Amino acid sequence: MTGGAGAWWCTGPSWAGTEPGLGWYRPGRDARRRSALPAGKALAFAVTGERRCLGVRRSARWIACPYAAVIDAGVARDQCADCARLDRSRSVAADTMADDPRTYGVYLAYFGPGLLKVGITAAERGAARLVEQGAITYAWLGHGPLMAARRVEALLGSALDVRDRFGKAEKRAARGALPPVPERVADLAALHAAARGLAGWPEALEPAAFAWTDHTEVYGLERIPAGAGEVAGPASGDEIVGDVVAGVGADLYVRGVVAASGAAETGEANAAEVFVVDVRGLAGWVLRGATGGVTTAVVRAPKGGAAGEEQGSLF
């Protein structure tokens, strides 16, 4: 396998409470570790070799991909098709785990003006899922068995046209135009009241009184400038160098010098800027120390919001 014996493979975003980070996995020993990425942390890493399927995670253990499959560098999912099928064969998100005895929470999450969603997560995880997906403000709607939670999620979708996911581009674009906290809370409160007033609420789901939580300080939203560039990829050989500015869900905002295309020939100076890295795209790569002092990965202008991007695992 590319990376050599004993290499640590990045597993993507790893939040610990209110601190963003990266997870790591060493195949063959089921060894795991985590690197914290608080604001101000210096980064200097190079993407090396080929991006490989990480296999399937079961009960907090990794089952290595039997094919050591190479996967596309440009997608968020870190599995080959075969491992993805196996993963979904026992998955709440794929509705193939209806016998799950755990208690589930139904939540309402706010990502920006007009971007309110409904979702469910295992109650034992608390608010971890809300932080991981980049929810700006959220409120619990109720708690109960899996199928009752699913029924409420579907009820809000059909009766109130509330979506159950938003794409990365939509979320990023919304962060540049967030209204004050009271307006976010008012939108959540109105949806919460409307949801509770719907006919067909399952008796097995215990409703939760309206109470909100905001993640402005957790994410460091005030440190994110409007129009931050976006790292495309990354691809093998790319280097990302800079200091962490903020972390929002799977997005890591970094301030660093970006190598200007053709700068050596034109005399153009390399410019320092803030850019965002979707660290889900680092999953499956071996990362080494950077050899240069600038970011060589392609940094493009931000995209507009677009529906239909895959959100990934929900639980």
C-alpha positions as CSV (number, residue, x, y, z in Angstrom):
1,M,0.0,0.0,0.0
2,T,1.3,3.4,-0.9
3,G,2.6,5.2,2.2
4,G,4.8,2.4,3.4
5,A,4.6,0.1,6.4
6,G,3.5,1.8,9.5
7,A,2.2,4.9,7.7
8,W,-0.6,6.9,9.3
9,W,-3.6,7.6,7.0
10,C,-5.7,10.7,7.5
11,T,-9.4,9.9,8.3
12,G,-10.7,13.4,7.9
13,P,-12.3,15.8,10.4
14,S,-12.3,14.8,14.1
15,W,-14.0,17.1,16.5
16,A,-13.4,16.7,20.2
17,G,-16.0,18.8,22.0
18,T,-15.6,22.3,20.6
19,E,-12.1,21.7,19.1
20,P,-11.6,20.8,15.4
21,G,-8.9,18.3,14.4
22,L,-7.8,15.6,12.1
23,G,-8.2,11.8,12.7
24,W,-5.5,9.2,11.8
25,Y,-5.5,5.5,11.3
26,R,-2.7,2.9,10.9
27,P,-3.9,-0.2,9.0
28,G,-3.2,-3.6,10.4
29,R,-3.0,-2.5,14.0
30,D,-6.3,-0.7,14.3
31,A,-4.3,2.2,15.8
32,R,-5.9,5.6,15.9
33,R,-4.9,9.0,17.0
34,R,-6.1,12.6,16.6
35,S,-4.4,16.0,15.9
36,A,-6.0,19.1,17.4
37,L,-6.3,22.1,15.1
38,P,-7.2,25.1,17.3
39,A,-7.1,28.7,16.0
40,G,-3.5,29.8,15.5
41,K,-2.1,26.3,14.9
42,A,0.6,26.2,12.2
43,L,0.1,23.8,9.3
44,A,2.7,22.7,6.9
45,F,1.8,19.4,5.2
46,A,2.2,17.8,1.8
47,V,-0.3,15.3,0.2
48,T,1.6,12.2,-0.9
49,G,1.1,9.0,-2.9
50,E,-2.4,7.8,-3.8
51,R,-5.6,8.3,-2.0
52,R,-6.8,5.0,-0.7
53,C,-10.1,3.6,0.5
54,L,-10.3,3.6,4.3
55,G,-12.6,0.6,4.5
56,V,-15.5,0.4,6.9
57,R,-15.9,1.5,10.5
58,R,-17.8,-0.8,12.8
59,S,-18.2,-0.3,16.5
60,A,-15.4,2.3,16.6
61,R,-13.0,-0.1,14.7
62,W,-11.7,0.2,11.2
63,I,-12.1,-2.8,8.9
64,A,-9.5,-2.3,6.2
65,C,-10.5,-2.3,2.5
66,P,-9.5,-5.7,1.2
67,Y,-8.6,-4.2,-2.2
68,A,-6.6,-1.2,-0.9
69,A,-8.6,0.6,-3.6
70,V,-7.5,3.9,-5.0
71,I,-10.3,6.4,-4.9
72,D,-11.0,9.7,-6.6
73,A,-9.1,12.7,-5.1
74,G,-11.9,15.1,-5.9
75,V,-14.7,13.6,-3.8
76,A,-15.6,13.9,-0.2
77,R,-16.4,10.2,0.3
78,D,-13.4,8.2,1.5
79,Q,-14.6,4.7,0.4
80,C,-14.6,2.6,-2.7
81,A,-17.9,1.4,-4.1
82,D,-17.7,-2.0,-2.5
83,C,-16.9,-0.7,1.0
84,A,-19.6,1.9,0.6
85,R,-22.1,-0.8,-0.1
86,L,-21.0,-2.8,2.9
87,D,-21.2,0.3,5.0
88,R,-24.8,1.0,4.0
89,S,-25.8,-2.6,4.6
90,R,-25.9,-1.7,8.3
91,S,-26.6,2.0,8.4
92,V,-29.3,4.2,10.0
93,A,-28.7,6.7,7.2
94,A,-29.6,4.1,4.6
95,D,-32.6,2.8,6.6
96,T,-31.0,-0.7,7.0
97,M,-30.8,-0.6,10.8
98,A,-34.5,-0.3,11.8
99,D,-33.8,-2.5,14.8
100,D,-31.5,0.0,16.4
101,P,-32.6,0.1,20.1
102,R,-30.9,3.5,20.9
103,T,-32.8,6.7,21.6
104,Y,-32.6,9.3,18.9
105,G,-32.9,13.0,18.9
106,V,-34.7,15.1,16.2
107,Y,-33.1,18.5,15.7
108,L,-33.6,21.6,13.7
109,A,-30.5,23.2,12.4
110,Y,-29.9,26.7,11.0
111,F,-27.1,27.3,8.5
112,G,-28.1,30.7,7.1
113,P,-31.1,32.7,5.8
114,G,-33.5,30.2,4.4
115,L,-31.3,27.2,5.2
116,L,-33.1,25.4,8.0
117,K,-33.0,21.6,8.1
118,V,-34.4,18.7,10.1
119,G,-32.2,15.7,11.1
120,I,-31.8,12.9,13.5
121,T,-28.8,11.7,15.5
122,A,-28.2,9.1,18.2
123,A,-29.0,10.8,21.6
124,E,-25.8,9.3,23.1
125,R,-23.8,11.6,20.7
126,G,-25.3,14.7,22.1
127,A,-24.7,17.7,19.9
128,A,-21.6,16.2,18.2
129,R,-23.4,15.8,14.9
130,L,-24.5,19.4,14.9
131,V,-20.9,20.6,15.3
132,E,-19.6,18.2,12.7
133,Q,-22.0,19.3,10.0
134,G,-21.4,23.0,10.6
135,A,-24.8,24.0,12.1
136,I,-24.7,27.6,13.1
137,T,-27.6,27.5,15.5
138,Y,-29.8,24.6,16.5
139,A,-32.6,23.4,18.7
140,W,-33.9,19.9,19.7
141,L,-37.4,19.0,18.6
142,G,-37.8,15.7,20.4
143,H,-36.3,12.4,21.5
144,G,-37.5,8.8,21.1
145,P,-37.1,5.5,19.2
146,L,-35.5,5.5,15.8
147,M,-38.6,4.9,13.7
148,A,-40.6,7.6,15.6
149,A,-37.7,10.0,15.0
150,R,-37.7,9.1,11.3
151,R,-41.4,9.6,11.1
152,V,-41.1,13.2,12.4
153,E,-38.3,13.9,10.1
154,A,-40.4,12.8,7.1
155,L,-43.4,14.7,8.5
156,L,-41.6,18.0,8.4
157,G,-40.3,17.3,4.9
158,S,-43.8,16.6,3.5
159,A,-45.9,19.1,5.6
160,L,-43.5,22.0,5.9
161,D,-41.1,21.4,3.0
162,V,-38.1,21.3,5.4
163,R,-35.0,19.7,3.8
164,D,-32.8,17.1,5.5
165,R,-29.5,18.2,4.0
166,F,-27.7,21.1,2.3
167,G,-24.6,21.1,0.1
168,K,-21.2,22.4,1.1
169,A,-21.4,25.3,-1.3
170,E,-24.8,26.4,0.1
171,K,-23.4,26.4,3.7
172,R,-20.3,28.2,2.8
173,A,-22.1,30.9,0.9
174,A,-24.6,31.4,3.8
175,R,-21.7,32.1,6.3
176,G,-20.9,35.3,4.5
177,A,-24.4,36.7,5.1
178,L,-25.4,35.6,8.6
179,P,-28.0,37.8,10.4
180,P,-27.7,38.5,14.1
181,V,-28.3,35.7,16.6
182,P,-31.8,36.9,17.6
183,E,-32.9,36.6,14.0
184,R,-31.5,33.0,13.7
185,V,-33.2,32.1,16.9
186,A,-36.5,33.6,15.8
187,D,-36.4,31.5,12.6
188,L,-35.7,28.3,14.6
189,A,-38.5,29.1,17.1
190,A,-41.1,29.6,14.4
191,L,-40.2,26.3,12.7
192,H,-40.2,24.5,16.1
193,A,-43.7,25.8,16.9
194,A,-44.9,24.9,13.4
195,A,-43.5,21.4,13.7
196,R,-45.1,20.8,17.1
197,G,-48.5,21.9,15.7
198,L,-48.5,19.3,13.0
199,A,-51.0,16.4,13.1
200,G,-49.5,13.0,13.0
201,W,-46.8,13.5,15.7
202,P,-45.9,10.0,17.0
203,E,-46.7,9.4,20.6
204,A,-43.4,7.5,21.1
205,L,-41.4,10.7,20.4
206,E,-41.2,13.0,23.5
207,P,-41.2,16.6,22.5
208,A,-38.5,19.0,23.7
209,A,-39.3,22.5,24.8
210,F,-37.7,25.2,22.6
211,A,-34.1,25.9,23.7
212,W,-31.4,27.0,21.3
213,T,-27.6,26.8,21.1
214,D,-25.4,29.0,18.8
215,H,-21.9,28.0,17.6
216,T,-20.6,31.5,16.6
217,E,-17.8,31.3,19.3
218,V,-17.2,27.6,18.9
219,Y,-16.4,28.0,15.2
220,G,-14.8,31.4,15.4
221,L,-17.1,32.8,12.7
222,E,-16.0,36.4,13.4
223,R,-12.5,35.5,12.1
224,I,-13.7,34.3,8.7
225,P,-13.5,37.0,6.0
226,A,-16.1,37.2,3.3
227,G,-15.1,35.6,0.0
228,A,-12.5,33.2,1.3
229,G,-10.9,31.1,-1.4
230,E,-11.4,27.4,-1.6
231,V,-8.8,24.7,-2.1
232,A,-9.7,22.4,-5.0
233,G,-8.9,18.8,-4.5
234,P,-6.4,18.4,-3.0
235,A,-4.2,16.2,-5.3
236,S,-1.0,14.3,-4.7
237,G,2.0,16.6,-4.4
238,D,-0.1,19.6,-3.1
239,E,1.3,21.4,-0.1
240,I,-0.9,23.4,2.3
241,V,0.9,25.9,4.6
242,G,-0.5,28.5,6.9
243,D,-2.1,29.1,10.3
244,V,-5.6,27.9,11.3
245,V,-8.1,30.7,11.4
246,A,-11.3,28.8,12.2
247,G,-13.0,25.5,11.8
248,V,-16.7,25.0,10.8
249,G,-17.8,21.4,10.5
250,A,-15.5,19.8,7.9
251,D,-14.2,23.2,6.7
252,L,-10.9,24.4,8.0
253,Y,-10.1,28.1,7.3
254,V,-6.3,28.8,6.9
255,R,-4.4,32.0,6.4
256,G,-1.3,31.5,4.3
257,V,0.7,32.5,1.3
258,V,-0.7,31.0,-1.9
259,A,1.7,30.4,-4.7
260,A,0.7,32.7,-7.6
261,S,0.5,30.9,-11.0
262,G,3.4,32.1,-13.2
263,A,4.8,34.3,-10.4
264,A,8.4,33.2,-11.2
265,E,8.1,34.4,-14.8
266,T,6.1,37.6,-14.2
267,G,7.7,38.8,-11.0
268,E,4.3,38.8,-9.3
269,A,4.4,38.6,-5.5
270,N,2.8,35.7,-3.7
271,A,-0.2,36.9,-1.7
272,A,-1.3,35.9,1.8
273,E,-5.0,35.1,2.0
274,V,-7.6,33.1,3.9
275,F,-8.7,29.9,2.2
276,V,-10.9,27.0,3.2
277,V,-10.0,23.3,3.1
278,D,-12.7,20.6,3.2
279,V,-10.8,18.2,5.3
280,R,-13.1,15.4,4.3
281,G,-11.0,15.5,1.1
282,L,-7.9,14.6,3.1
283,A,-9.3,11.3,4.3
284,G,-7.4,8.4,2.6
285,W,-4.2,10.3,2.0
286,V,-0.8,10.0,3.8
287,L,0.3,13.5,4.8
288,R,4.0,14.4,5.1
289,G,5.7,17.6,6.2
290,A,5.7,20.4,3.6
291,T,9.1,21.2,1.9
292,G,8.2,24.8,1.0
293,G,6.8,27.8,2.7
294,V,3.7,28.5,0.5
295,T,0.5,26.7,-0.4
296,T,0.8,25.1,-3.8
297,A,-2.7,23.5,-3.9
298,V,-5.1,25.2,-6.3
299,V,-7.1,27.9,-4.5
300,R,-10.1,29.0,-6.5
301,A,-12.8,31.7,-6.0
302,P,-15.7,30.6,-3.8
303,K,-18.6,28.9,-5.6
304,G,-22.2,29.9,-5.3
305,G,-24.6,27.7,-3.3
306,A,-25.8,24.5,-5.1
307,A,-28.2,21.9,-4.0
308,G,-27.7,18.2,-4.2
309,E,-24.2,17.6,-2.7
310,E,-23.9,14.5,-0.7
311,Q,-23.8,15.2,3.0
312,G,-22.2,11.9,4.0
313,S,-22.7,9.8,7.1
314,L,-25.3,11.2,9.5
315,F,-24.6,9.2,12.6
